[in-house]
């Protein structure tokens, strides 16, 4: 019997030539070693264990391919959902919405100018040099901005209002210009996303831009004319998810499983949001913009906007958890092809539980960062914690956080179950290492059908009874007993197997 060559870097198992037809090796396949090939081209020894031990090798082969039947079933759910989305958008498309520019930010006699701060403030006046003309003027600043300081070199938007000269200056501060820093941040964002994620990152950015277009041209005008807010929210979310998921992740069964889980999560969130807003008496009148909006758009439904906001607020996080869960199940299948679907779901949910914890924190702290000034004011009010959390704007945000969290938490087991049912079986990865195509027995195998460096290695894990049967049907050289990579128990088993086999 040939022994494996012992190299200082690797232990490579050399396959034996097949014996005469009808003969079996005396060496048990359970106690034999195998050599797997790394993705970088190198090899390393991976010892099979005895029946009371288990092998957990992580393969890096092709992604499992779902069966045609599974793809048809997924399509039977998603295609009608897509058609309903398109029909809903057509039926809810806004007509006669207030045009952009309805609210004029400048007086009829005012002109917008730009200038650069050139000196320190004197009272409420700040010296500014106007762009284009180079004229030096004094600009009136609000006390709040002056208290925070005005830096020399800052670029300002200025209103020229001759009637304001009686108040000190006809030039009035409007805002800072932020084009350059925001443009630099946007460019850095594009570079980082594309550099790290490649074409997939570019596709996700394209999907984000298209989603903004959907919101600007459909969602906002539809809400302004009083269209059903839950319908607008569901149509918007559905359109955005179809675009973002398939554009960024491709037209695969994995993406479809995530999409189906996302749709179910959206329906749950919308139904819960409609009930919570009504039961908790959330009217959406918690800020100055909501109070002023009906004066310019009389048909707007403020309470409906609150419902729509709750649904759309959790859309990004919901997309995140569903695609992550679907991808986790696919990777688990690729790593352990013989794992049954129940085990796939159980292990996928282990990942999902960790994701649930981090996602709940994400939603809560996202609100904390956005509402920090208001929370600071609330902390100074003489009210109990319970009264604080159930009053005014705080109650609105609490309801939004709780509803969004419930929807995404429920979406995790739903998506994991769909993915576990949809992912391809181990047959979709091709024949297991050490097996032969149908019609060819072990005795017909060629010299490269085993675990040699030229064989089909490194694809998947052999685990449990299926792995034992495969190994029993092959004749493979054992890893040397002094190989440091196996555990002591495995080395002892291999030593015993060599003794029995050679005796």
C-alpha positions as a Python dict, from the first residue, in 0.01 Angstrom:
ca = {
    (1, 'X'): (0, 0, 0),
    (2, 'X'): (134, 339, -94),
    (3, 'X'): (195, 601, 172),
    (4, 'X'): (132, 974, 126),
    (5, 'X'): (425, 1192, 45),
    (6, 'X'): (529, 1407, 340),
    (7, 'X'): (617, 1759, 240),
    (8, 'X'): (739, 2023, 486),
    (9, 'X'): (444, 2245, 400),
    (10, 'X'): (159, 2010, 311),
    (11, 'X'): (55, 1648, 341),
    (12, 'X'): (-89, 1545, 11),
    (13, 'X'): (-281, 1217, -11),
    (14, 'X'): (-186, 1015, -316),
    (15, 'X'): (-474, 799, -440),
    (16, 'X'): (-418, 429, -490),
    (17, 'X'): (-487, 268, -819),
    (18, 'X'): (-822, 91, -815),
    (19, 'X'): (-803, -278, -740),
    (20, 'X'): (-971, -553, -934),
    (21, 'X'): (-1342, -519, -989),
    (22, 'X'): (-1546, -651, -701),
    (23, 'X'): (-1277, -613, -437),
    (24, 'X'): (-1298, -380, -137),
    (25, 'X'): (-1029, -215, 60),
    (26, 'X'): (-982, -348, 409),
    (27, 'X'): (-942, 1, 541),
    (28, 'X'): (-1265, 158, 667),
    (29, 'X'): (-1363, 471, 478),
    (30, 'X'): (-1469, 634, 805),
    (31, 'X'): (-1114, 640, 932),
    (32, 'X'): (-947, 766, 618),
    (33, 'X'): (-804, 1111, 560),
    (34, 'X'): (-871, 1354, 288),
    (35, 'X'): (-693, 1650, 140),
    (36, 'X'): (-889, 1960, 38),
    (37, 'X'): (-779, 2236, -194),
    (38, 'X'): (-790, 2599, -75),
    (39, 'X'): (-929, 2874, -293),
    (40, 'X'): (-580, 3026, -325),
    (41, 'X'): (-446, 2713, -488),
    (42, 'X'): (-273, 2565, -182),
    (43, 'X'): (-365, 2238, -15),
    (44, 'X'): (-403, 2132, 341),
    (45, 'X'): (-478, 1802, 509),
    (46, 'X'): (-822, 1758, 655),
    (47, 'X'): (-862, 1434, 850),
    (48, 'X'): (-1187, 1243, 851),
    (49, 'X'): (-1291, 1142, 1194),
    (50, 'X'): (-1425, 820, 1333),
    (51, 'X'): (-1800, 763, 1350),
    (52, 'X'): (-1831, 939, 1684),
    (53, 'X'): (-1667, 1249, 1542),
    (54, 'X'): (-1801, 1496, 1285),
    (55, 'X'): (-1638, 1680, 999),
    (56, 'X'): (-1720, 2048, 945),
    (57, 'X'): (-1520, 2167, 645),
    (58, 'X'): (-1614, 2496, 484),
    (59, 'X'): (-1633, 2471, 110),
    (60, 'X'): (-1590, 2758, -131),
    (61, 'X'): (-1756, 2610, -434),
    (62, 'X'): (-2041, 2746, -644),
    (63, 'X'): (-2354, 2880, -477),
    (64, 'X'): (-2640, 2628, -444),
    (65, 'X'): (-2883, 2653, -733),
    (66, 'X'): (-3250, 2622, -654),
    (67, 'X'): (-3461, 2380, -850),
    (68, 'X'): (-3684, 2491, -1131),
    (69, 'X'): (-3989, 2405, -920),
    (70, 'X'): (-3874, 2634, -638),
    (71, 'X'): (-3804, 2920, -881),
    (72, 'X'): (-4151, 2878, -1031),
    (73, 'X'): (-4311, 2888, -685),
    (74, 'X'): (-4122, 3204, -590),
    (75, 'X'): (-4219, 3364, -920),
    (76, 'X'): (-4583, 3270, -863),
    (77, 'X'): (-4580, 3491, -553),
    (78, 'X'): (-4358, 3775, -671),
    (79, 'X'): (-4492, 3830, -1023),
    (80, 'X'): (-4849, 3896, -898),
    (81, 'X'): (-4700, 4123, -630),
    (82, 'X'): (-4513, 4315, -899),
    (83, 'X'): (-4827, 4345, -1111),
    (84, 'X'): (-5025, 4470, -811),
    (85, 'X'): (-4751, 4724, -746),
    (86, 'X'): (-4764, 4855, -1101),
    (87, 'X'): (-5146, 4868, -1098),
    (88, 'X'): (-5138, 5040, -760),
    (89, 'X'): (-4896, 5302, -883),
    (90, 'X'): (-5115, 5372, -1186),
    (91, 'X'): (-5430, 5402, -975),
    (92, 'X'): (-5268, 5612, -704),
    (93, 'X'): (-5065, 5833, -938),
    (94, 'X'): (-5115, 6193, -818),
    (95, 'X'): (-5297, 6444, -1037),
    (96, 'X'): (-5322, 6813, -957),
    (97, 'X'): (-5061, 6809, -679),
    (98, 'X'): (-4924, 7148, -567),
    (99, 'X'): (-4628, 7242, -781),
    (100, 'X'): (-4279, 7294, -655),
    (101, 'X'): (-4234, 7661, -567),
    (102, 'X'): (-4576, 7701, -410),
    (103, 'X'): (-4402, 7829, -98),
    (104, 'X'): (-4187, 8130, -188),
    (105, 'X'): (-3886, 8167, 40),
    (106, 'X'): (-3809, 8527, -62),
    (107, 'X'): (-4006, 8850, -69),
    (108, 'X'): (-4106, 8995, -406),
    (109, 'X'): (-3848, 9269, -379),
    (110, 'X'): (-3567, 9048, -244),
    (111, 'X'): (-3276, 8916, -443),
    (112, 'X'): (-3052, 8621, -356),
    (113, 'X'): (-2679, 8693, -342),
    (114, 'X'): (-2365, 8509, -234),
    (115, 'X'): (-2070, 8642, -43),
    (116, 'X'): (-1770, 8553, 176),
    (117, 'X'): (-1721, 8663, 538),
    (118, 'X'): (-1414, 8887, 559),
    (119, 'X'): (-1400, 9002, 922),
    (120, 'X'): (-1532, 8981, 1276),
    (121, 'X'): (-1888, 9075, 1364),
    (122, 'X'): (-1979, 9412, 1513),
    (123, 'X'): (-2305, 9382, 1698),
    (124, 'X'): (-2540, 9190, 1471),
    (125, 'X'): (-2357, 9297, 1152),
    (126, 'X'): (-2092, 9089, 977),
    (127, 'X'): (-1865, 9227, 698),
    (128, 'X'): (-1907, 9030, 374),
    (129, 'X'): (-1762, 9067, 24),
    (130, 'X'): (-2023, 8993, -242),
    (131, 'X'): (-1938, 8748, -518),
    (132, 'X'): (-1919, 8891, -866),
    (133, 'X'): (-1912, 9261, -778),
    (134, 'X'): (-1659, 9249, -493),
    (135, 'X'): (-1866, 9503, -301),
    (136, 'X'): (-1813, 9515, 75),
    (137, 'X'): (-2142, 9509, 268),
    (138, 'X'): (-2269, 9456, 621),
    (139, 'X'): (-2498, 9154, 664),
    (140, 'X'): (-2747, 9125, 949),
    (141, 'X'): (-2717, 8794, 1138),
    (142, 'X'): (-2967, 8631, 1374),
    (143, 'X'): (-2852, 8636, 1738),
    (144, 'X'): (-2854, 8255, 1756),
    (145, 'X'): (-2595, 8221, 1480),
    (146, 'X'): (-2384, 8504, 1618),
    (147, 'X'): (-2374, 8331, 1956),
    (148, 'X'): (-2217, 8026, 1790),
    (149, 'X'): (-1959, 8236, 1606),
    (150, 'X'): (-1913, 8325, 1241),
    (151, 'X'): (-1588, 8207, 1083),
    (152, 'X'): (-1394, 8427, 844),
    (153, 'X'): (-1398, 8274, 495),
    (154, 'X'): (-1743, 8118, 527),
    (155, 'X'): (-1962, 8148, 217),
    (156, 'X'): (-2313, 8278, 277),
    (157, 'X'): (-2648, 8301, 103),
    (158, 'X'): (-2773, 8657, 143),
    (159, 'X'): (-3107, 8825, 77),
    (160, 'X'): (-3104, 9182, -53),
    (161, 'X'): (-3412, 9351, 97),
    (162, 'X'): (-3402, 9729, 60),
    (163, 'X'): (-3689, 9769, 311),
    (164, 'X'): (-3470, 9611, 580),
    (165, 'X'): (-3227, 9903, 576),
    (166, 'X'): (-3422, 10065, 861),
    (167, 'X'): (-3328, 9766, 1082),
    (168, 'X'): (-2957, 9811, 1027),
    (169, 'X'): (-2875, 9673, 681),
    (170, 'X'): (-3054, 9587, 361),
    (171, 'X'): (-2850, 9265, 339),
    (172, 'X'): (-2989, 8982, 552),
    (173, 'X'): (-2834, 8644, 629),
    (174, 'X'): (-3023, 8351, 472),
    (175, 'X'): (-2802, 8043, 513),
    (176, 'X'): (-2455, 7899, 470),
    (177, 'X'): (-2353, 7739, 142),
    (178, 'X'): (-2254, 7377, 191),
    (179, 'X'): (-2206, 7259, -166),
    (180, 'X'): (-1832, 7189, -139),
    (181, 'X'): (-1817, 6983, 185),
    (182, 'X'): (-2129, 6784, 100),
    (183, 'X'): (-1998, 6726, -252),
    (184, 'X'): (-1667, 6598, -111),
    (185, 'X'): (-1850, 6366, 127),
    (186, 'X'): (-2066, 6234, -158),
    (187, 'X'): (-1758, 6172, -372),
    (188, 'X'): (-1584, 5993, -85),
    (189, 'X'): (-1895, 5782, -31),
    (190, 'X'): (-1903, 5679, -396),
    (191, 'X'): (-1532, 5592, -398),
    (192, 'X'): (-1552, 5386, -79),
    (193, 'X'): (-1865, 5194, -181),
    (194, 'X'): (-1733, 5113, -530),
    (195, 'X'): (-1384, 5028, -404),
    (196, 'X'): (-1513, 4786, -143),
    (197, 'X'): (-1823, 4642, -312),
    (198, 'X'): (-1725, 4680, -679),
    (199, 'X'): (-1999, 4658, -938),
    (200, 'X'): (-2249, 4552, -675),
    (201, 'X'): (-2181, 4874, -485),
    (202, 'X'): (-2229, 5076, -804),
    (203, 'X'): (-2558, 4897, -868),
    (204, 'X'): (-2676, 4971, -514),
    (205, 'X'): (-2603, 5341, -562),
    (206, 'X'): (-2796, 5338, -889),
    (207, 'X'): (-3086, 5174, -707),
    (208, 'X'): (-3071, 5440, -436),
    (209, 'X'): (-3091, 5720, -693),
    (210, 'X'): (-3388, 5554, -864),
    (211, 'X'): (-3558, 5514, -524),
    (212, 'X'): (-3519, 5886, -457),
    (213, 'X'): (-3684, 5949, -791),
    (214, 'X'): (-3981, 5731, -691),
    (215, 'X'): (-4020, 5925, -366),
    (216, 'X'): (-3992, 6267, -533),
    (217, 'X'): (-4218, 6203, -831),
    (218, 'X'): (-4475, 5966, -679),
    (219, 'X'): (-4478, 5946, -299),
    (220, 'X'): (-4461, 6313, -206),
    (221, 'X'): (-4715, 6439, -466),
    (222, 'X'): (-4953, 6152, -382),
    (223, 'X'): (-4948, 6242, -12),
    (224, 'X'): (-4998, 6611, -90),
    (225, 'X'): (-5326, 6540, -271),
    (226, 'X'): (-5458, 6318, 10),
    (227, 'X'): (-5414, 5975, -152),
    (228, 'X'): (-5460, 5674, 77),
    (229, 'X'): (-5140, 5680, 284),
    (230, 'X'): (-5113, 5305, 350),
    (231, 'X'): (-5155, 5235, -22),
    (232, 'X'): (-4891, 5497, -107),
    (233, 'X'): (-4654, 5352, 153),
    (234, 'X'): (-4691, 4993, 31),
    (235, 'X'): (-4659, 5085, -337),
    (236, 'X'): (-4355, 5302, -269),
    (237, 'X'): (-4187, 5037, -55),
    (238, 'X'): (-4263, 4762, -306),
    (239, 'X'): (-4128, 4958, -603),
    (240, 'X'): (-3815, 5055, -413),
    (241, 'X'): (-3749, 4699, -294),
    (242, 'X'): (-3797, 4545, -638),
    (243, 'X'): (-3552, 4795, -784),
    (244, 'X'): (-3293, 4793, -506),
    (245, 'X'): (-3282, 4419, -436),
    (246, 'X'): (-3268, 4290, -792),
    (247, 'X'): (-3042, 4565, -918),
    (248, 'X'): (-2790, 4519, -636),
    (249, 'X'): (-2810, 4142, -585),
    (250, 'X'): (-2917, 4003, -921),
    (251, 'X'): (-3210, 3793, -1043),
    (252, 'X'): (-3152, 3485, -829),
    (253, 'X'): (-3362, 3261, -606),
    (254, 'X'): (-3174, 3399, -307),
    (255, 'X'): (-3281, 3754, -394),
    (256, 'X'): (-3636, 3636, -456),
    (257, 'X'): (-3650, 3467, -115),
    (258, 'X'): (-3533, 3791, 47),
    (259, 'X'): (-3785, 3988, -158),
    (260, 'X'): (-4073, 3766, -51),
    (261, 'X'): (-3972, 3796, 313),
    (262, 'X'): (-3947, 4174, 274),
    (263, 'X'): (-4296, 4198, 123),
    (264, 'X'): (-4446, 3999, 409),
    (265, 'X'): (-4262, 4217, 660),
    (266, 'X'): (-4393, 4531, 490),
    (267, 'X'): (-4753, 4412, 505),
    (268, 'X'): (-4716, 4331, 875),
    (269, 'X'): (-4557, 4672, 944),
    (270, 'X'): (-4824, 4862, 750),
    (271, 'X'): (-5111, 4683, 925),
    (272, 'X'): (-4955, 4735, 1267),
    (273, 'X'): (-4877, 5100, 1192),
    (274, 'X'): (-5238, 5172, 1091),
    (275, 'X'): (-5366, 5021, 1414),
    (276, 'X'): (-5103, 5183, 1639),
    (277, 'X'): (-5153, 5537, 1502),
    (278, 'X'): (-5527, 5511, 1559),
    (279, 'X'): (-5509, 5340, 1899),
    (280, 'X'): (-5239, 5570, 2039),
    (281, 'X'): (-5400, 5885, 1896),
    (282, 'X'): (-5094, 5981, 1694),
    (283, 'X'): (-5195, 6284, 1486),
    (284, 'X'): (-4858, 6380, 1339),
    (285, 'X'): (-4886, 6740, 1462),
    (286, 'X'): (-4563, 6729, 1658),
    (287, 'X'): (-4348, 6978, 1463),
    (288, 'X'): (-4384, 7313, 1295),
    (289, 'X'): (-4373, 7174, 941),
    (290, 'X'): (-4670, 6943, 1006),
    (291, 'X'): (-4864, 7234, 1155),
    (292, 'X'): (-4795, 7461, 857),
    (293, 'X'): (-4845, 7202, 582),
    (294, 'X'): (-5230, 7210, 564),
    (295, 'X'): (-5219, 7582, 485),
    (296, 'X'): (-5040, 7509, 157),
    (297, 'X'): (-5185, 7161, 81),
    (298, 'X'): (-5543, 7151, 214),
    (299, 'X'): (-5604, 6792, 100),
    (300, 'X'): (-5311, 6645, 293),
    (301, 'X'): (-5387, 6380, 559),
    (302, 'X'): (-5149, 6453, 847),
    (303, 'X'): (-5238, 6138, 1039),
    (304, 'X'): (-5194, 5933, 721),
    (305, 'X'): (-4851, 6085, 672),
    (306, 'X'): (-4758, 5952, 1017),
    (307, 'X'): (-4858, 5600, 909),
    (308, 'X'): (-4666, 5629, 581),
    (309, 'X'): (-4361, 5758, 768),
    (310, 'X'): (-4361, 5459, 1002),
    (311, 'X'): (-4366, 5214, 710),
    (312, 'X'): (-4094, 5390, 511),
    (313, 'X'): (-3872, 5458, 814),
    (314, 'X'): (-3788, 5090, 860),
    (315, 'X'): (-3756, 5005, 493),
    (316, 'X'): (-3377, 5016, 476),
    (317, 'X'): (-3325, 4808, 790),
    (318, 'X'): (-3589, 4556, 677),
    (319, 'X'): (-3408, 4514, 346),
    (320, 'X'): (-3083, 4466, 534),
    (321, 'X'): (-3206, 4185, 757),
    (322, 'X'): (-3391, 3993, 486),
    (323, 'X'): (-3106, 3984, 234),
    (324, 'X'): (-2862, 3896, 512),
    (325, 'X'): (-3074, 3605, 631),
    (326, 'X'): (-3123, 3470, 279),
    (327, 'X'): (-2749, 3496, 210),
    (328, 'X'): (-2671, 3324, 541),
    (329, 'X'): (-2886, 3023, 451),
    (330, 'X'): (-2724, 2998, 107),
    (331, 'X'): (-2377, 3007, 260),
    (332, 'X'): (-2473, 2744, 517),
    (333, 'X'): (-2586, 2518, 234),
    (334, 'X'): (-2263, 2574, 43),
    (335, 'X'): (-2059, 2495, 355),
    (336, 'X'): (-2259, 2185, 455),
    (337, 'X'): (-2435, 2035, 152),
    (338, 'X'): (-2582, 1742, 348),
    (339, 'X'): (-2753, 1959, 609),
    (340, 'X'): (-3130, 1913, 608),
    (341, 'X'): (-3366, 2208, 575),
    (342, 'X'): (-3472, 2207, 939),
    (343, 'X'): (-3110, 2234, 1045),
    (344, 'X'): (-3058, 2510, 790),
    (345, 'X'): (-3343, 2705, 949),
    (346, 'X'): (-3217, 2647, 1303),
    (347, 'X'): (-2863, 2757, 1221),
    (348, 'X'): (-2987, 3048, 1014),
    (349, 'X'): (-3192, 3168, 1309),
    (350, 'X'): (-2881, 3164, 1527),
    (351, 'X'): (-2742, 3427, 1294),
    (352, 'X'): (-3080, 3599, 1285),
    (353, 'X'): (-3099, 3635, 1662),
    (354, 'X'): (-2768, 3819, 1667),
    (355, 'X'): (-2896, 4037, 1385),
    (356, 'X'): (-3216, 4111, 1574),
    (357, 'X'): (-3025, 4245, 1872),
    (358, 'X'): (-2802, 4473, 1667),
    (359, 'X'): (-3091, 4592, 1448),
    (360, 'X'): (-3306, 4694, 1744),
    (361, 'X'): (-3015, 4901, 1869),
    (362, 'X'): (-2975, 5054, 1523),
    (363, 'X'): (-3334, 5179, 1510),
    (364, 'X'): (-3333, 5311, 1866),
    (365, 'X'): (-3004, 5497, 1839),
    (366, 'X'): (-3086, 5634, 1494),
    (367, 'X'): (-3382, 5810, 1654),
    (368, 'X'): (-3169, 5916, 1951),
    (369, 'X'): (-2920, 6089, 1725),
    (370, 'X'): (-3188, 6264, 1519),
    (371, 'X'): (-3390, 6386, 1818),
    (372, 'X'): (-3109, 6463, 2063),
    (373, 'X'): (-3188, 6837, 2109),
    (374, 'X'): (-3553, 6761, 2180),
    (375, 'X'): (-3458, 6483, 2422),
    (376, 'X'): (-3231, 6724, 2607),
    (377, 'X'): (-3522, 6965, 2647),
    (378, 'X'): (-3750, 6685, 2762),
    (379, 'X'): (-3495, 6577, 3020),
    (380, 'X'): (-3531, 6919, 3187),
    (381, 'X'): (-3910, 6900, 3212),
    (382, 'X'): (-4061, 6805, 3545),
    (383, 'X'): (-4233, 6488, 3420),
    (384, 'X'): (-4203, 6118, 3501),
    (385, 'X'): (-4043, 5883, 3249),
    (386, 'X'): (-4378, 5724, 3168),
    (387, 'X'): (-4541, 6059, 3097),
    (388, 'X'): (-4246, 6164, 2885),
    (389, 'X'): (-4254, 5853, 2665),
    (390, 'X'): (-4629, 5877, 2606),
    (391, 'X'): (-4665, 6246, 2531),
    (392, 'X'): (-4641, 6453, 2214),
    (393, 'X'): (-4361, 6399, 1970),
    (394, 'X'): (-4189, 6142, 2194),
    (395, 'X'): (-4494, 5913, 2170),
    (396, 'X'): (-4487, 5941, 1790),
    (397, 'X'): (-4125, 5829, 1776),
    (398, 'X'): (-4178, 5554, 2033),
    (399, 'X'): (-4464, 5412, 1824),
    (400, 'X'): (-4252, 5438, 1509),
    (401, 'X'): (-3962, 5255, 1672),
    (402, 'X'): (-4175, 4979, 1823),
    (403, 'X'): (-4380, 4913, 1508),
    (404, 'X'): (-4073, 4911, 1285),
    (405, 'X'): (-3888, 4679, 1522),
    (406, 'X'): (-4177, 4431, 1541),
    (407, 'X'): (-4203, 4419, 1162),
    (408, 'X'): (-3835, 4352, 1102),
    (409, 'X'): (-3805, 4102, 1389),
    (410, 'X'): (-4092, 3897, 1244),
    (411, 'X'): (-3940, 3925, 896),
    (412, 'X'): (-3624, 3742, 1010),
    (413, 'X'): (-3778, 3398, 1084),
    (414, 'X'): (-4013, 3435, 787),
    (415, 'X'): (-3727, 3505, 546),
    (416, 'X'): (-3508, 3236, 701),
    (417, 'X'): (-3785, 2978, 657),
    (418, 'X'): (-3844, 3082, 295),
    (419, 'X'): (-3471, 3067, 220),
    (420, 'X'): (-3432, 2725, 387),
    (421, 'X'): (-3713, 2589, 167),
    (422, 'X'): (-3588, 2760, -149),
    (423, 'X'): (-3214, 2692, -133),
    (424, 'X'): (-3090, 2417, -359),
    (425, 'X'): (-3009, 2071, -228),
    (426, 'X'): (-2657, 1931, -215),
    (427, 'X'): (-2711, 1787, -563),
    (428, 'X'): (-2715, 2144, -701),
    (429, 'X'): (-2349, 2175, -605),
    (430, 'X'): (-2251, 1884, -824),
    (431, 'X'): (-2129, 1540, -708),
    (432, 'X'): (-1985, 1524, -361),
    (433, 'X'): (-1609, 1488, -346),
    (434, 'X'): (-1514, 1123, -382),
    (435, 'X'): (-1833, 1025, -566),
    (436, 'X'): (-1878, 936, -929),
    (437, 'X'): (-2150, 1019, -1179),
    (438, 'X'): (-2451, 794, -1213),
    (439, 'X'): (-2366, 462, -1376),
    (440, 'X'): (-2005, 459, -1261),
    (441, 'X'): (-1907, 258, -956),
    (442, 'X'): (-1606, 302, -733),
    (443, 'X'): (-1410, 47, -928),
    (444, 'X'): (-1445, 252, -1248),
    (445, 'X'): (-1295, 562, -1094),
    (446, 'X'): (-986, 709, -1248),
    (447, 'X'): (-674, 818, -1060),
    (448, 'X'): (-800, 1176, -1021),
    (449, 'X'): (-1152, 1100, -895),
    (450, 'X'): (-1043, 1087, -531),
    (451, 'X'): (-903, 1357, -304),
    (452, 'X'): (-589, 1422, -505),
    (453, 'X'): (-485, 1774, -596),
    (454, 'X'): (-637, 1724, -941),
    (455, 'X'): (-969, 1589, -817),
    (456, 'X'): (-1297, 1769, -742),
    (457, 'X'): (-1194, 1885, -394),
    (458, 'X'): (-1266, 2176, -166),
    (459, 'X'): (-1627, 2212, -269),
    (460, 'X'): (-1824, 2114, 33),
    (461, 'X'): (-1827, 1946, 372),
    (462, 'X'): (-1884, 1577, 424),
    (463, 'X'): (-2092, 1528, 732),
    (464, 'X'): (-2282, 1245, 896),
    (465, 'X'): (-2391, 921, 733),
    (466, 'X'): (-2373, 1054, 377),
    (467, 'X'): (-2007, 1138, 424),
    (468, 'X'): (-1937, 798, 579),
    (469, 'X'): (-2095, 613, 287),
    (470, 'X'): (-1894, 815, 37),
    (471, 'X'): (-1568, 755, 217),
    (472, 'X'): (-1639, 384, 260),
    (473, 'X'): (-1674, 350, -115),
    (474, 'X'): (-1337, 511, -191),
    (475, 'X'): (-978, 401, -149),
    (476, 'X'): (-779, 696, -22),
    (477, 'X'): (-444, 710, 152),
    (478, 'X'): (-450, 816, 516),
    (479, 'X'): (-297, 1131, 655),
    (480, 'X'): (22, 1040, 848),
    (481, 'X'): (-45, 975, 1215),
    (482, 'X'): (210, 1235, 1315),
    (483, 'X'): (31, 1510, 1117),
    (484, 'X'): (-7, 1799, 1365),
    (485, 'X'): (-331, 1929, 1210),
    (486, 'X'): (-579, 1669, 1346),
    (487, 'X'): (-676, 1660, 1709),
    (488, 'X'): (-518, 1398, 1941),
    (489, 'X'): (-835, 1187, 1929),
    (490, 'X'): (-834, 1194, 1549),
    (491, 'X'): (-463, 1103, 1530),
    (492, 'X'): (-526, 804, 1756),
    (493, 'X'): (-813, 690, 1537),
    (494, 'X'): (-600, 723, 1225),
    (495, 'X'): (-315, 529, 1387),
    (496, 'X'): (-559, 251, 1478),
    (497, 'X'): (-702, 250, 1127),
    (498, 'X'): (-354, 217, 973),
    (499, 'X'): (-271, -69, 1205),
    (500, 'X'): (-591, -257, 1120),
    (501, 'X'): (-561, -181, 752),
    (502, 'X'): (-198, -288, 714),
    (503, 'X'): (-225, -586, 944),
}
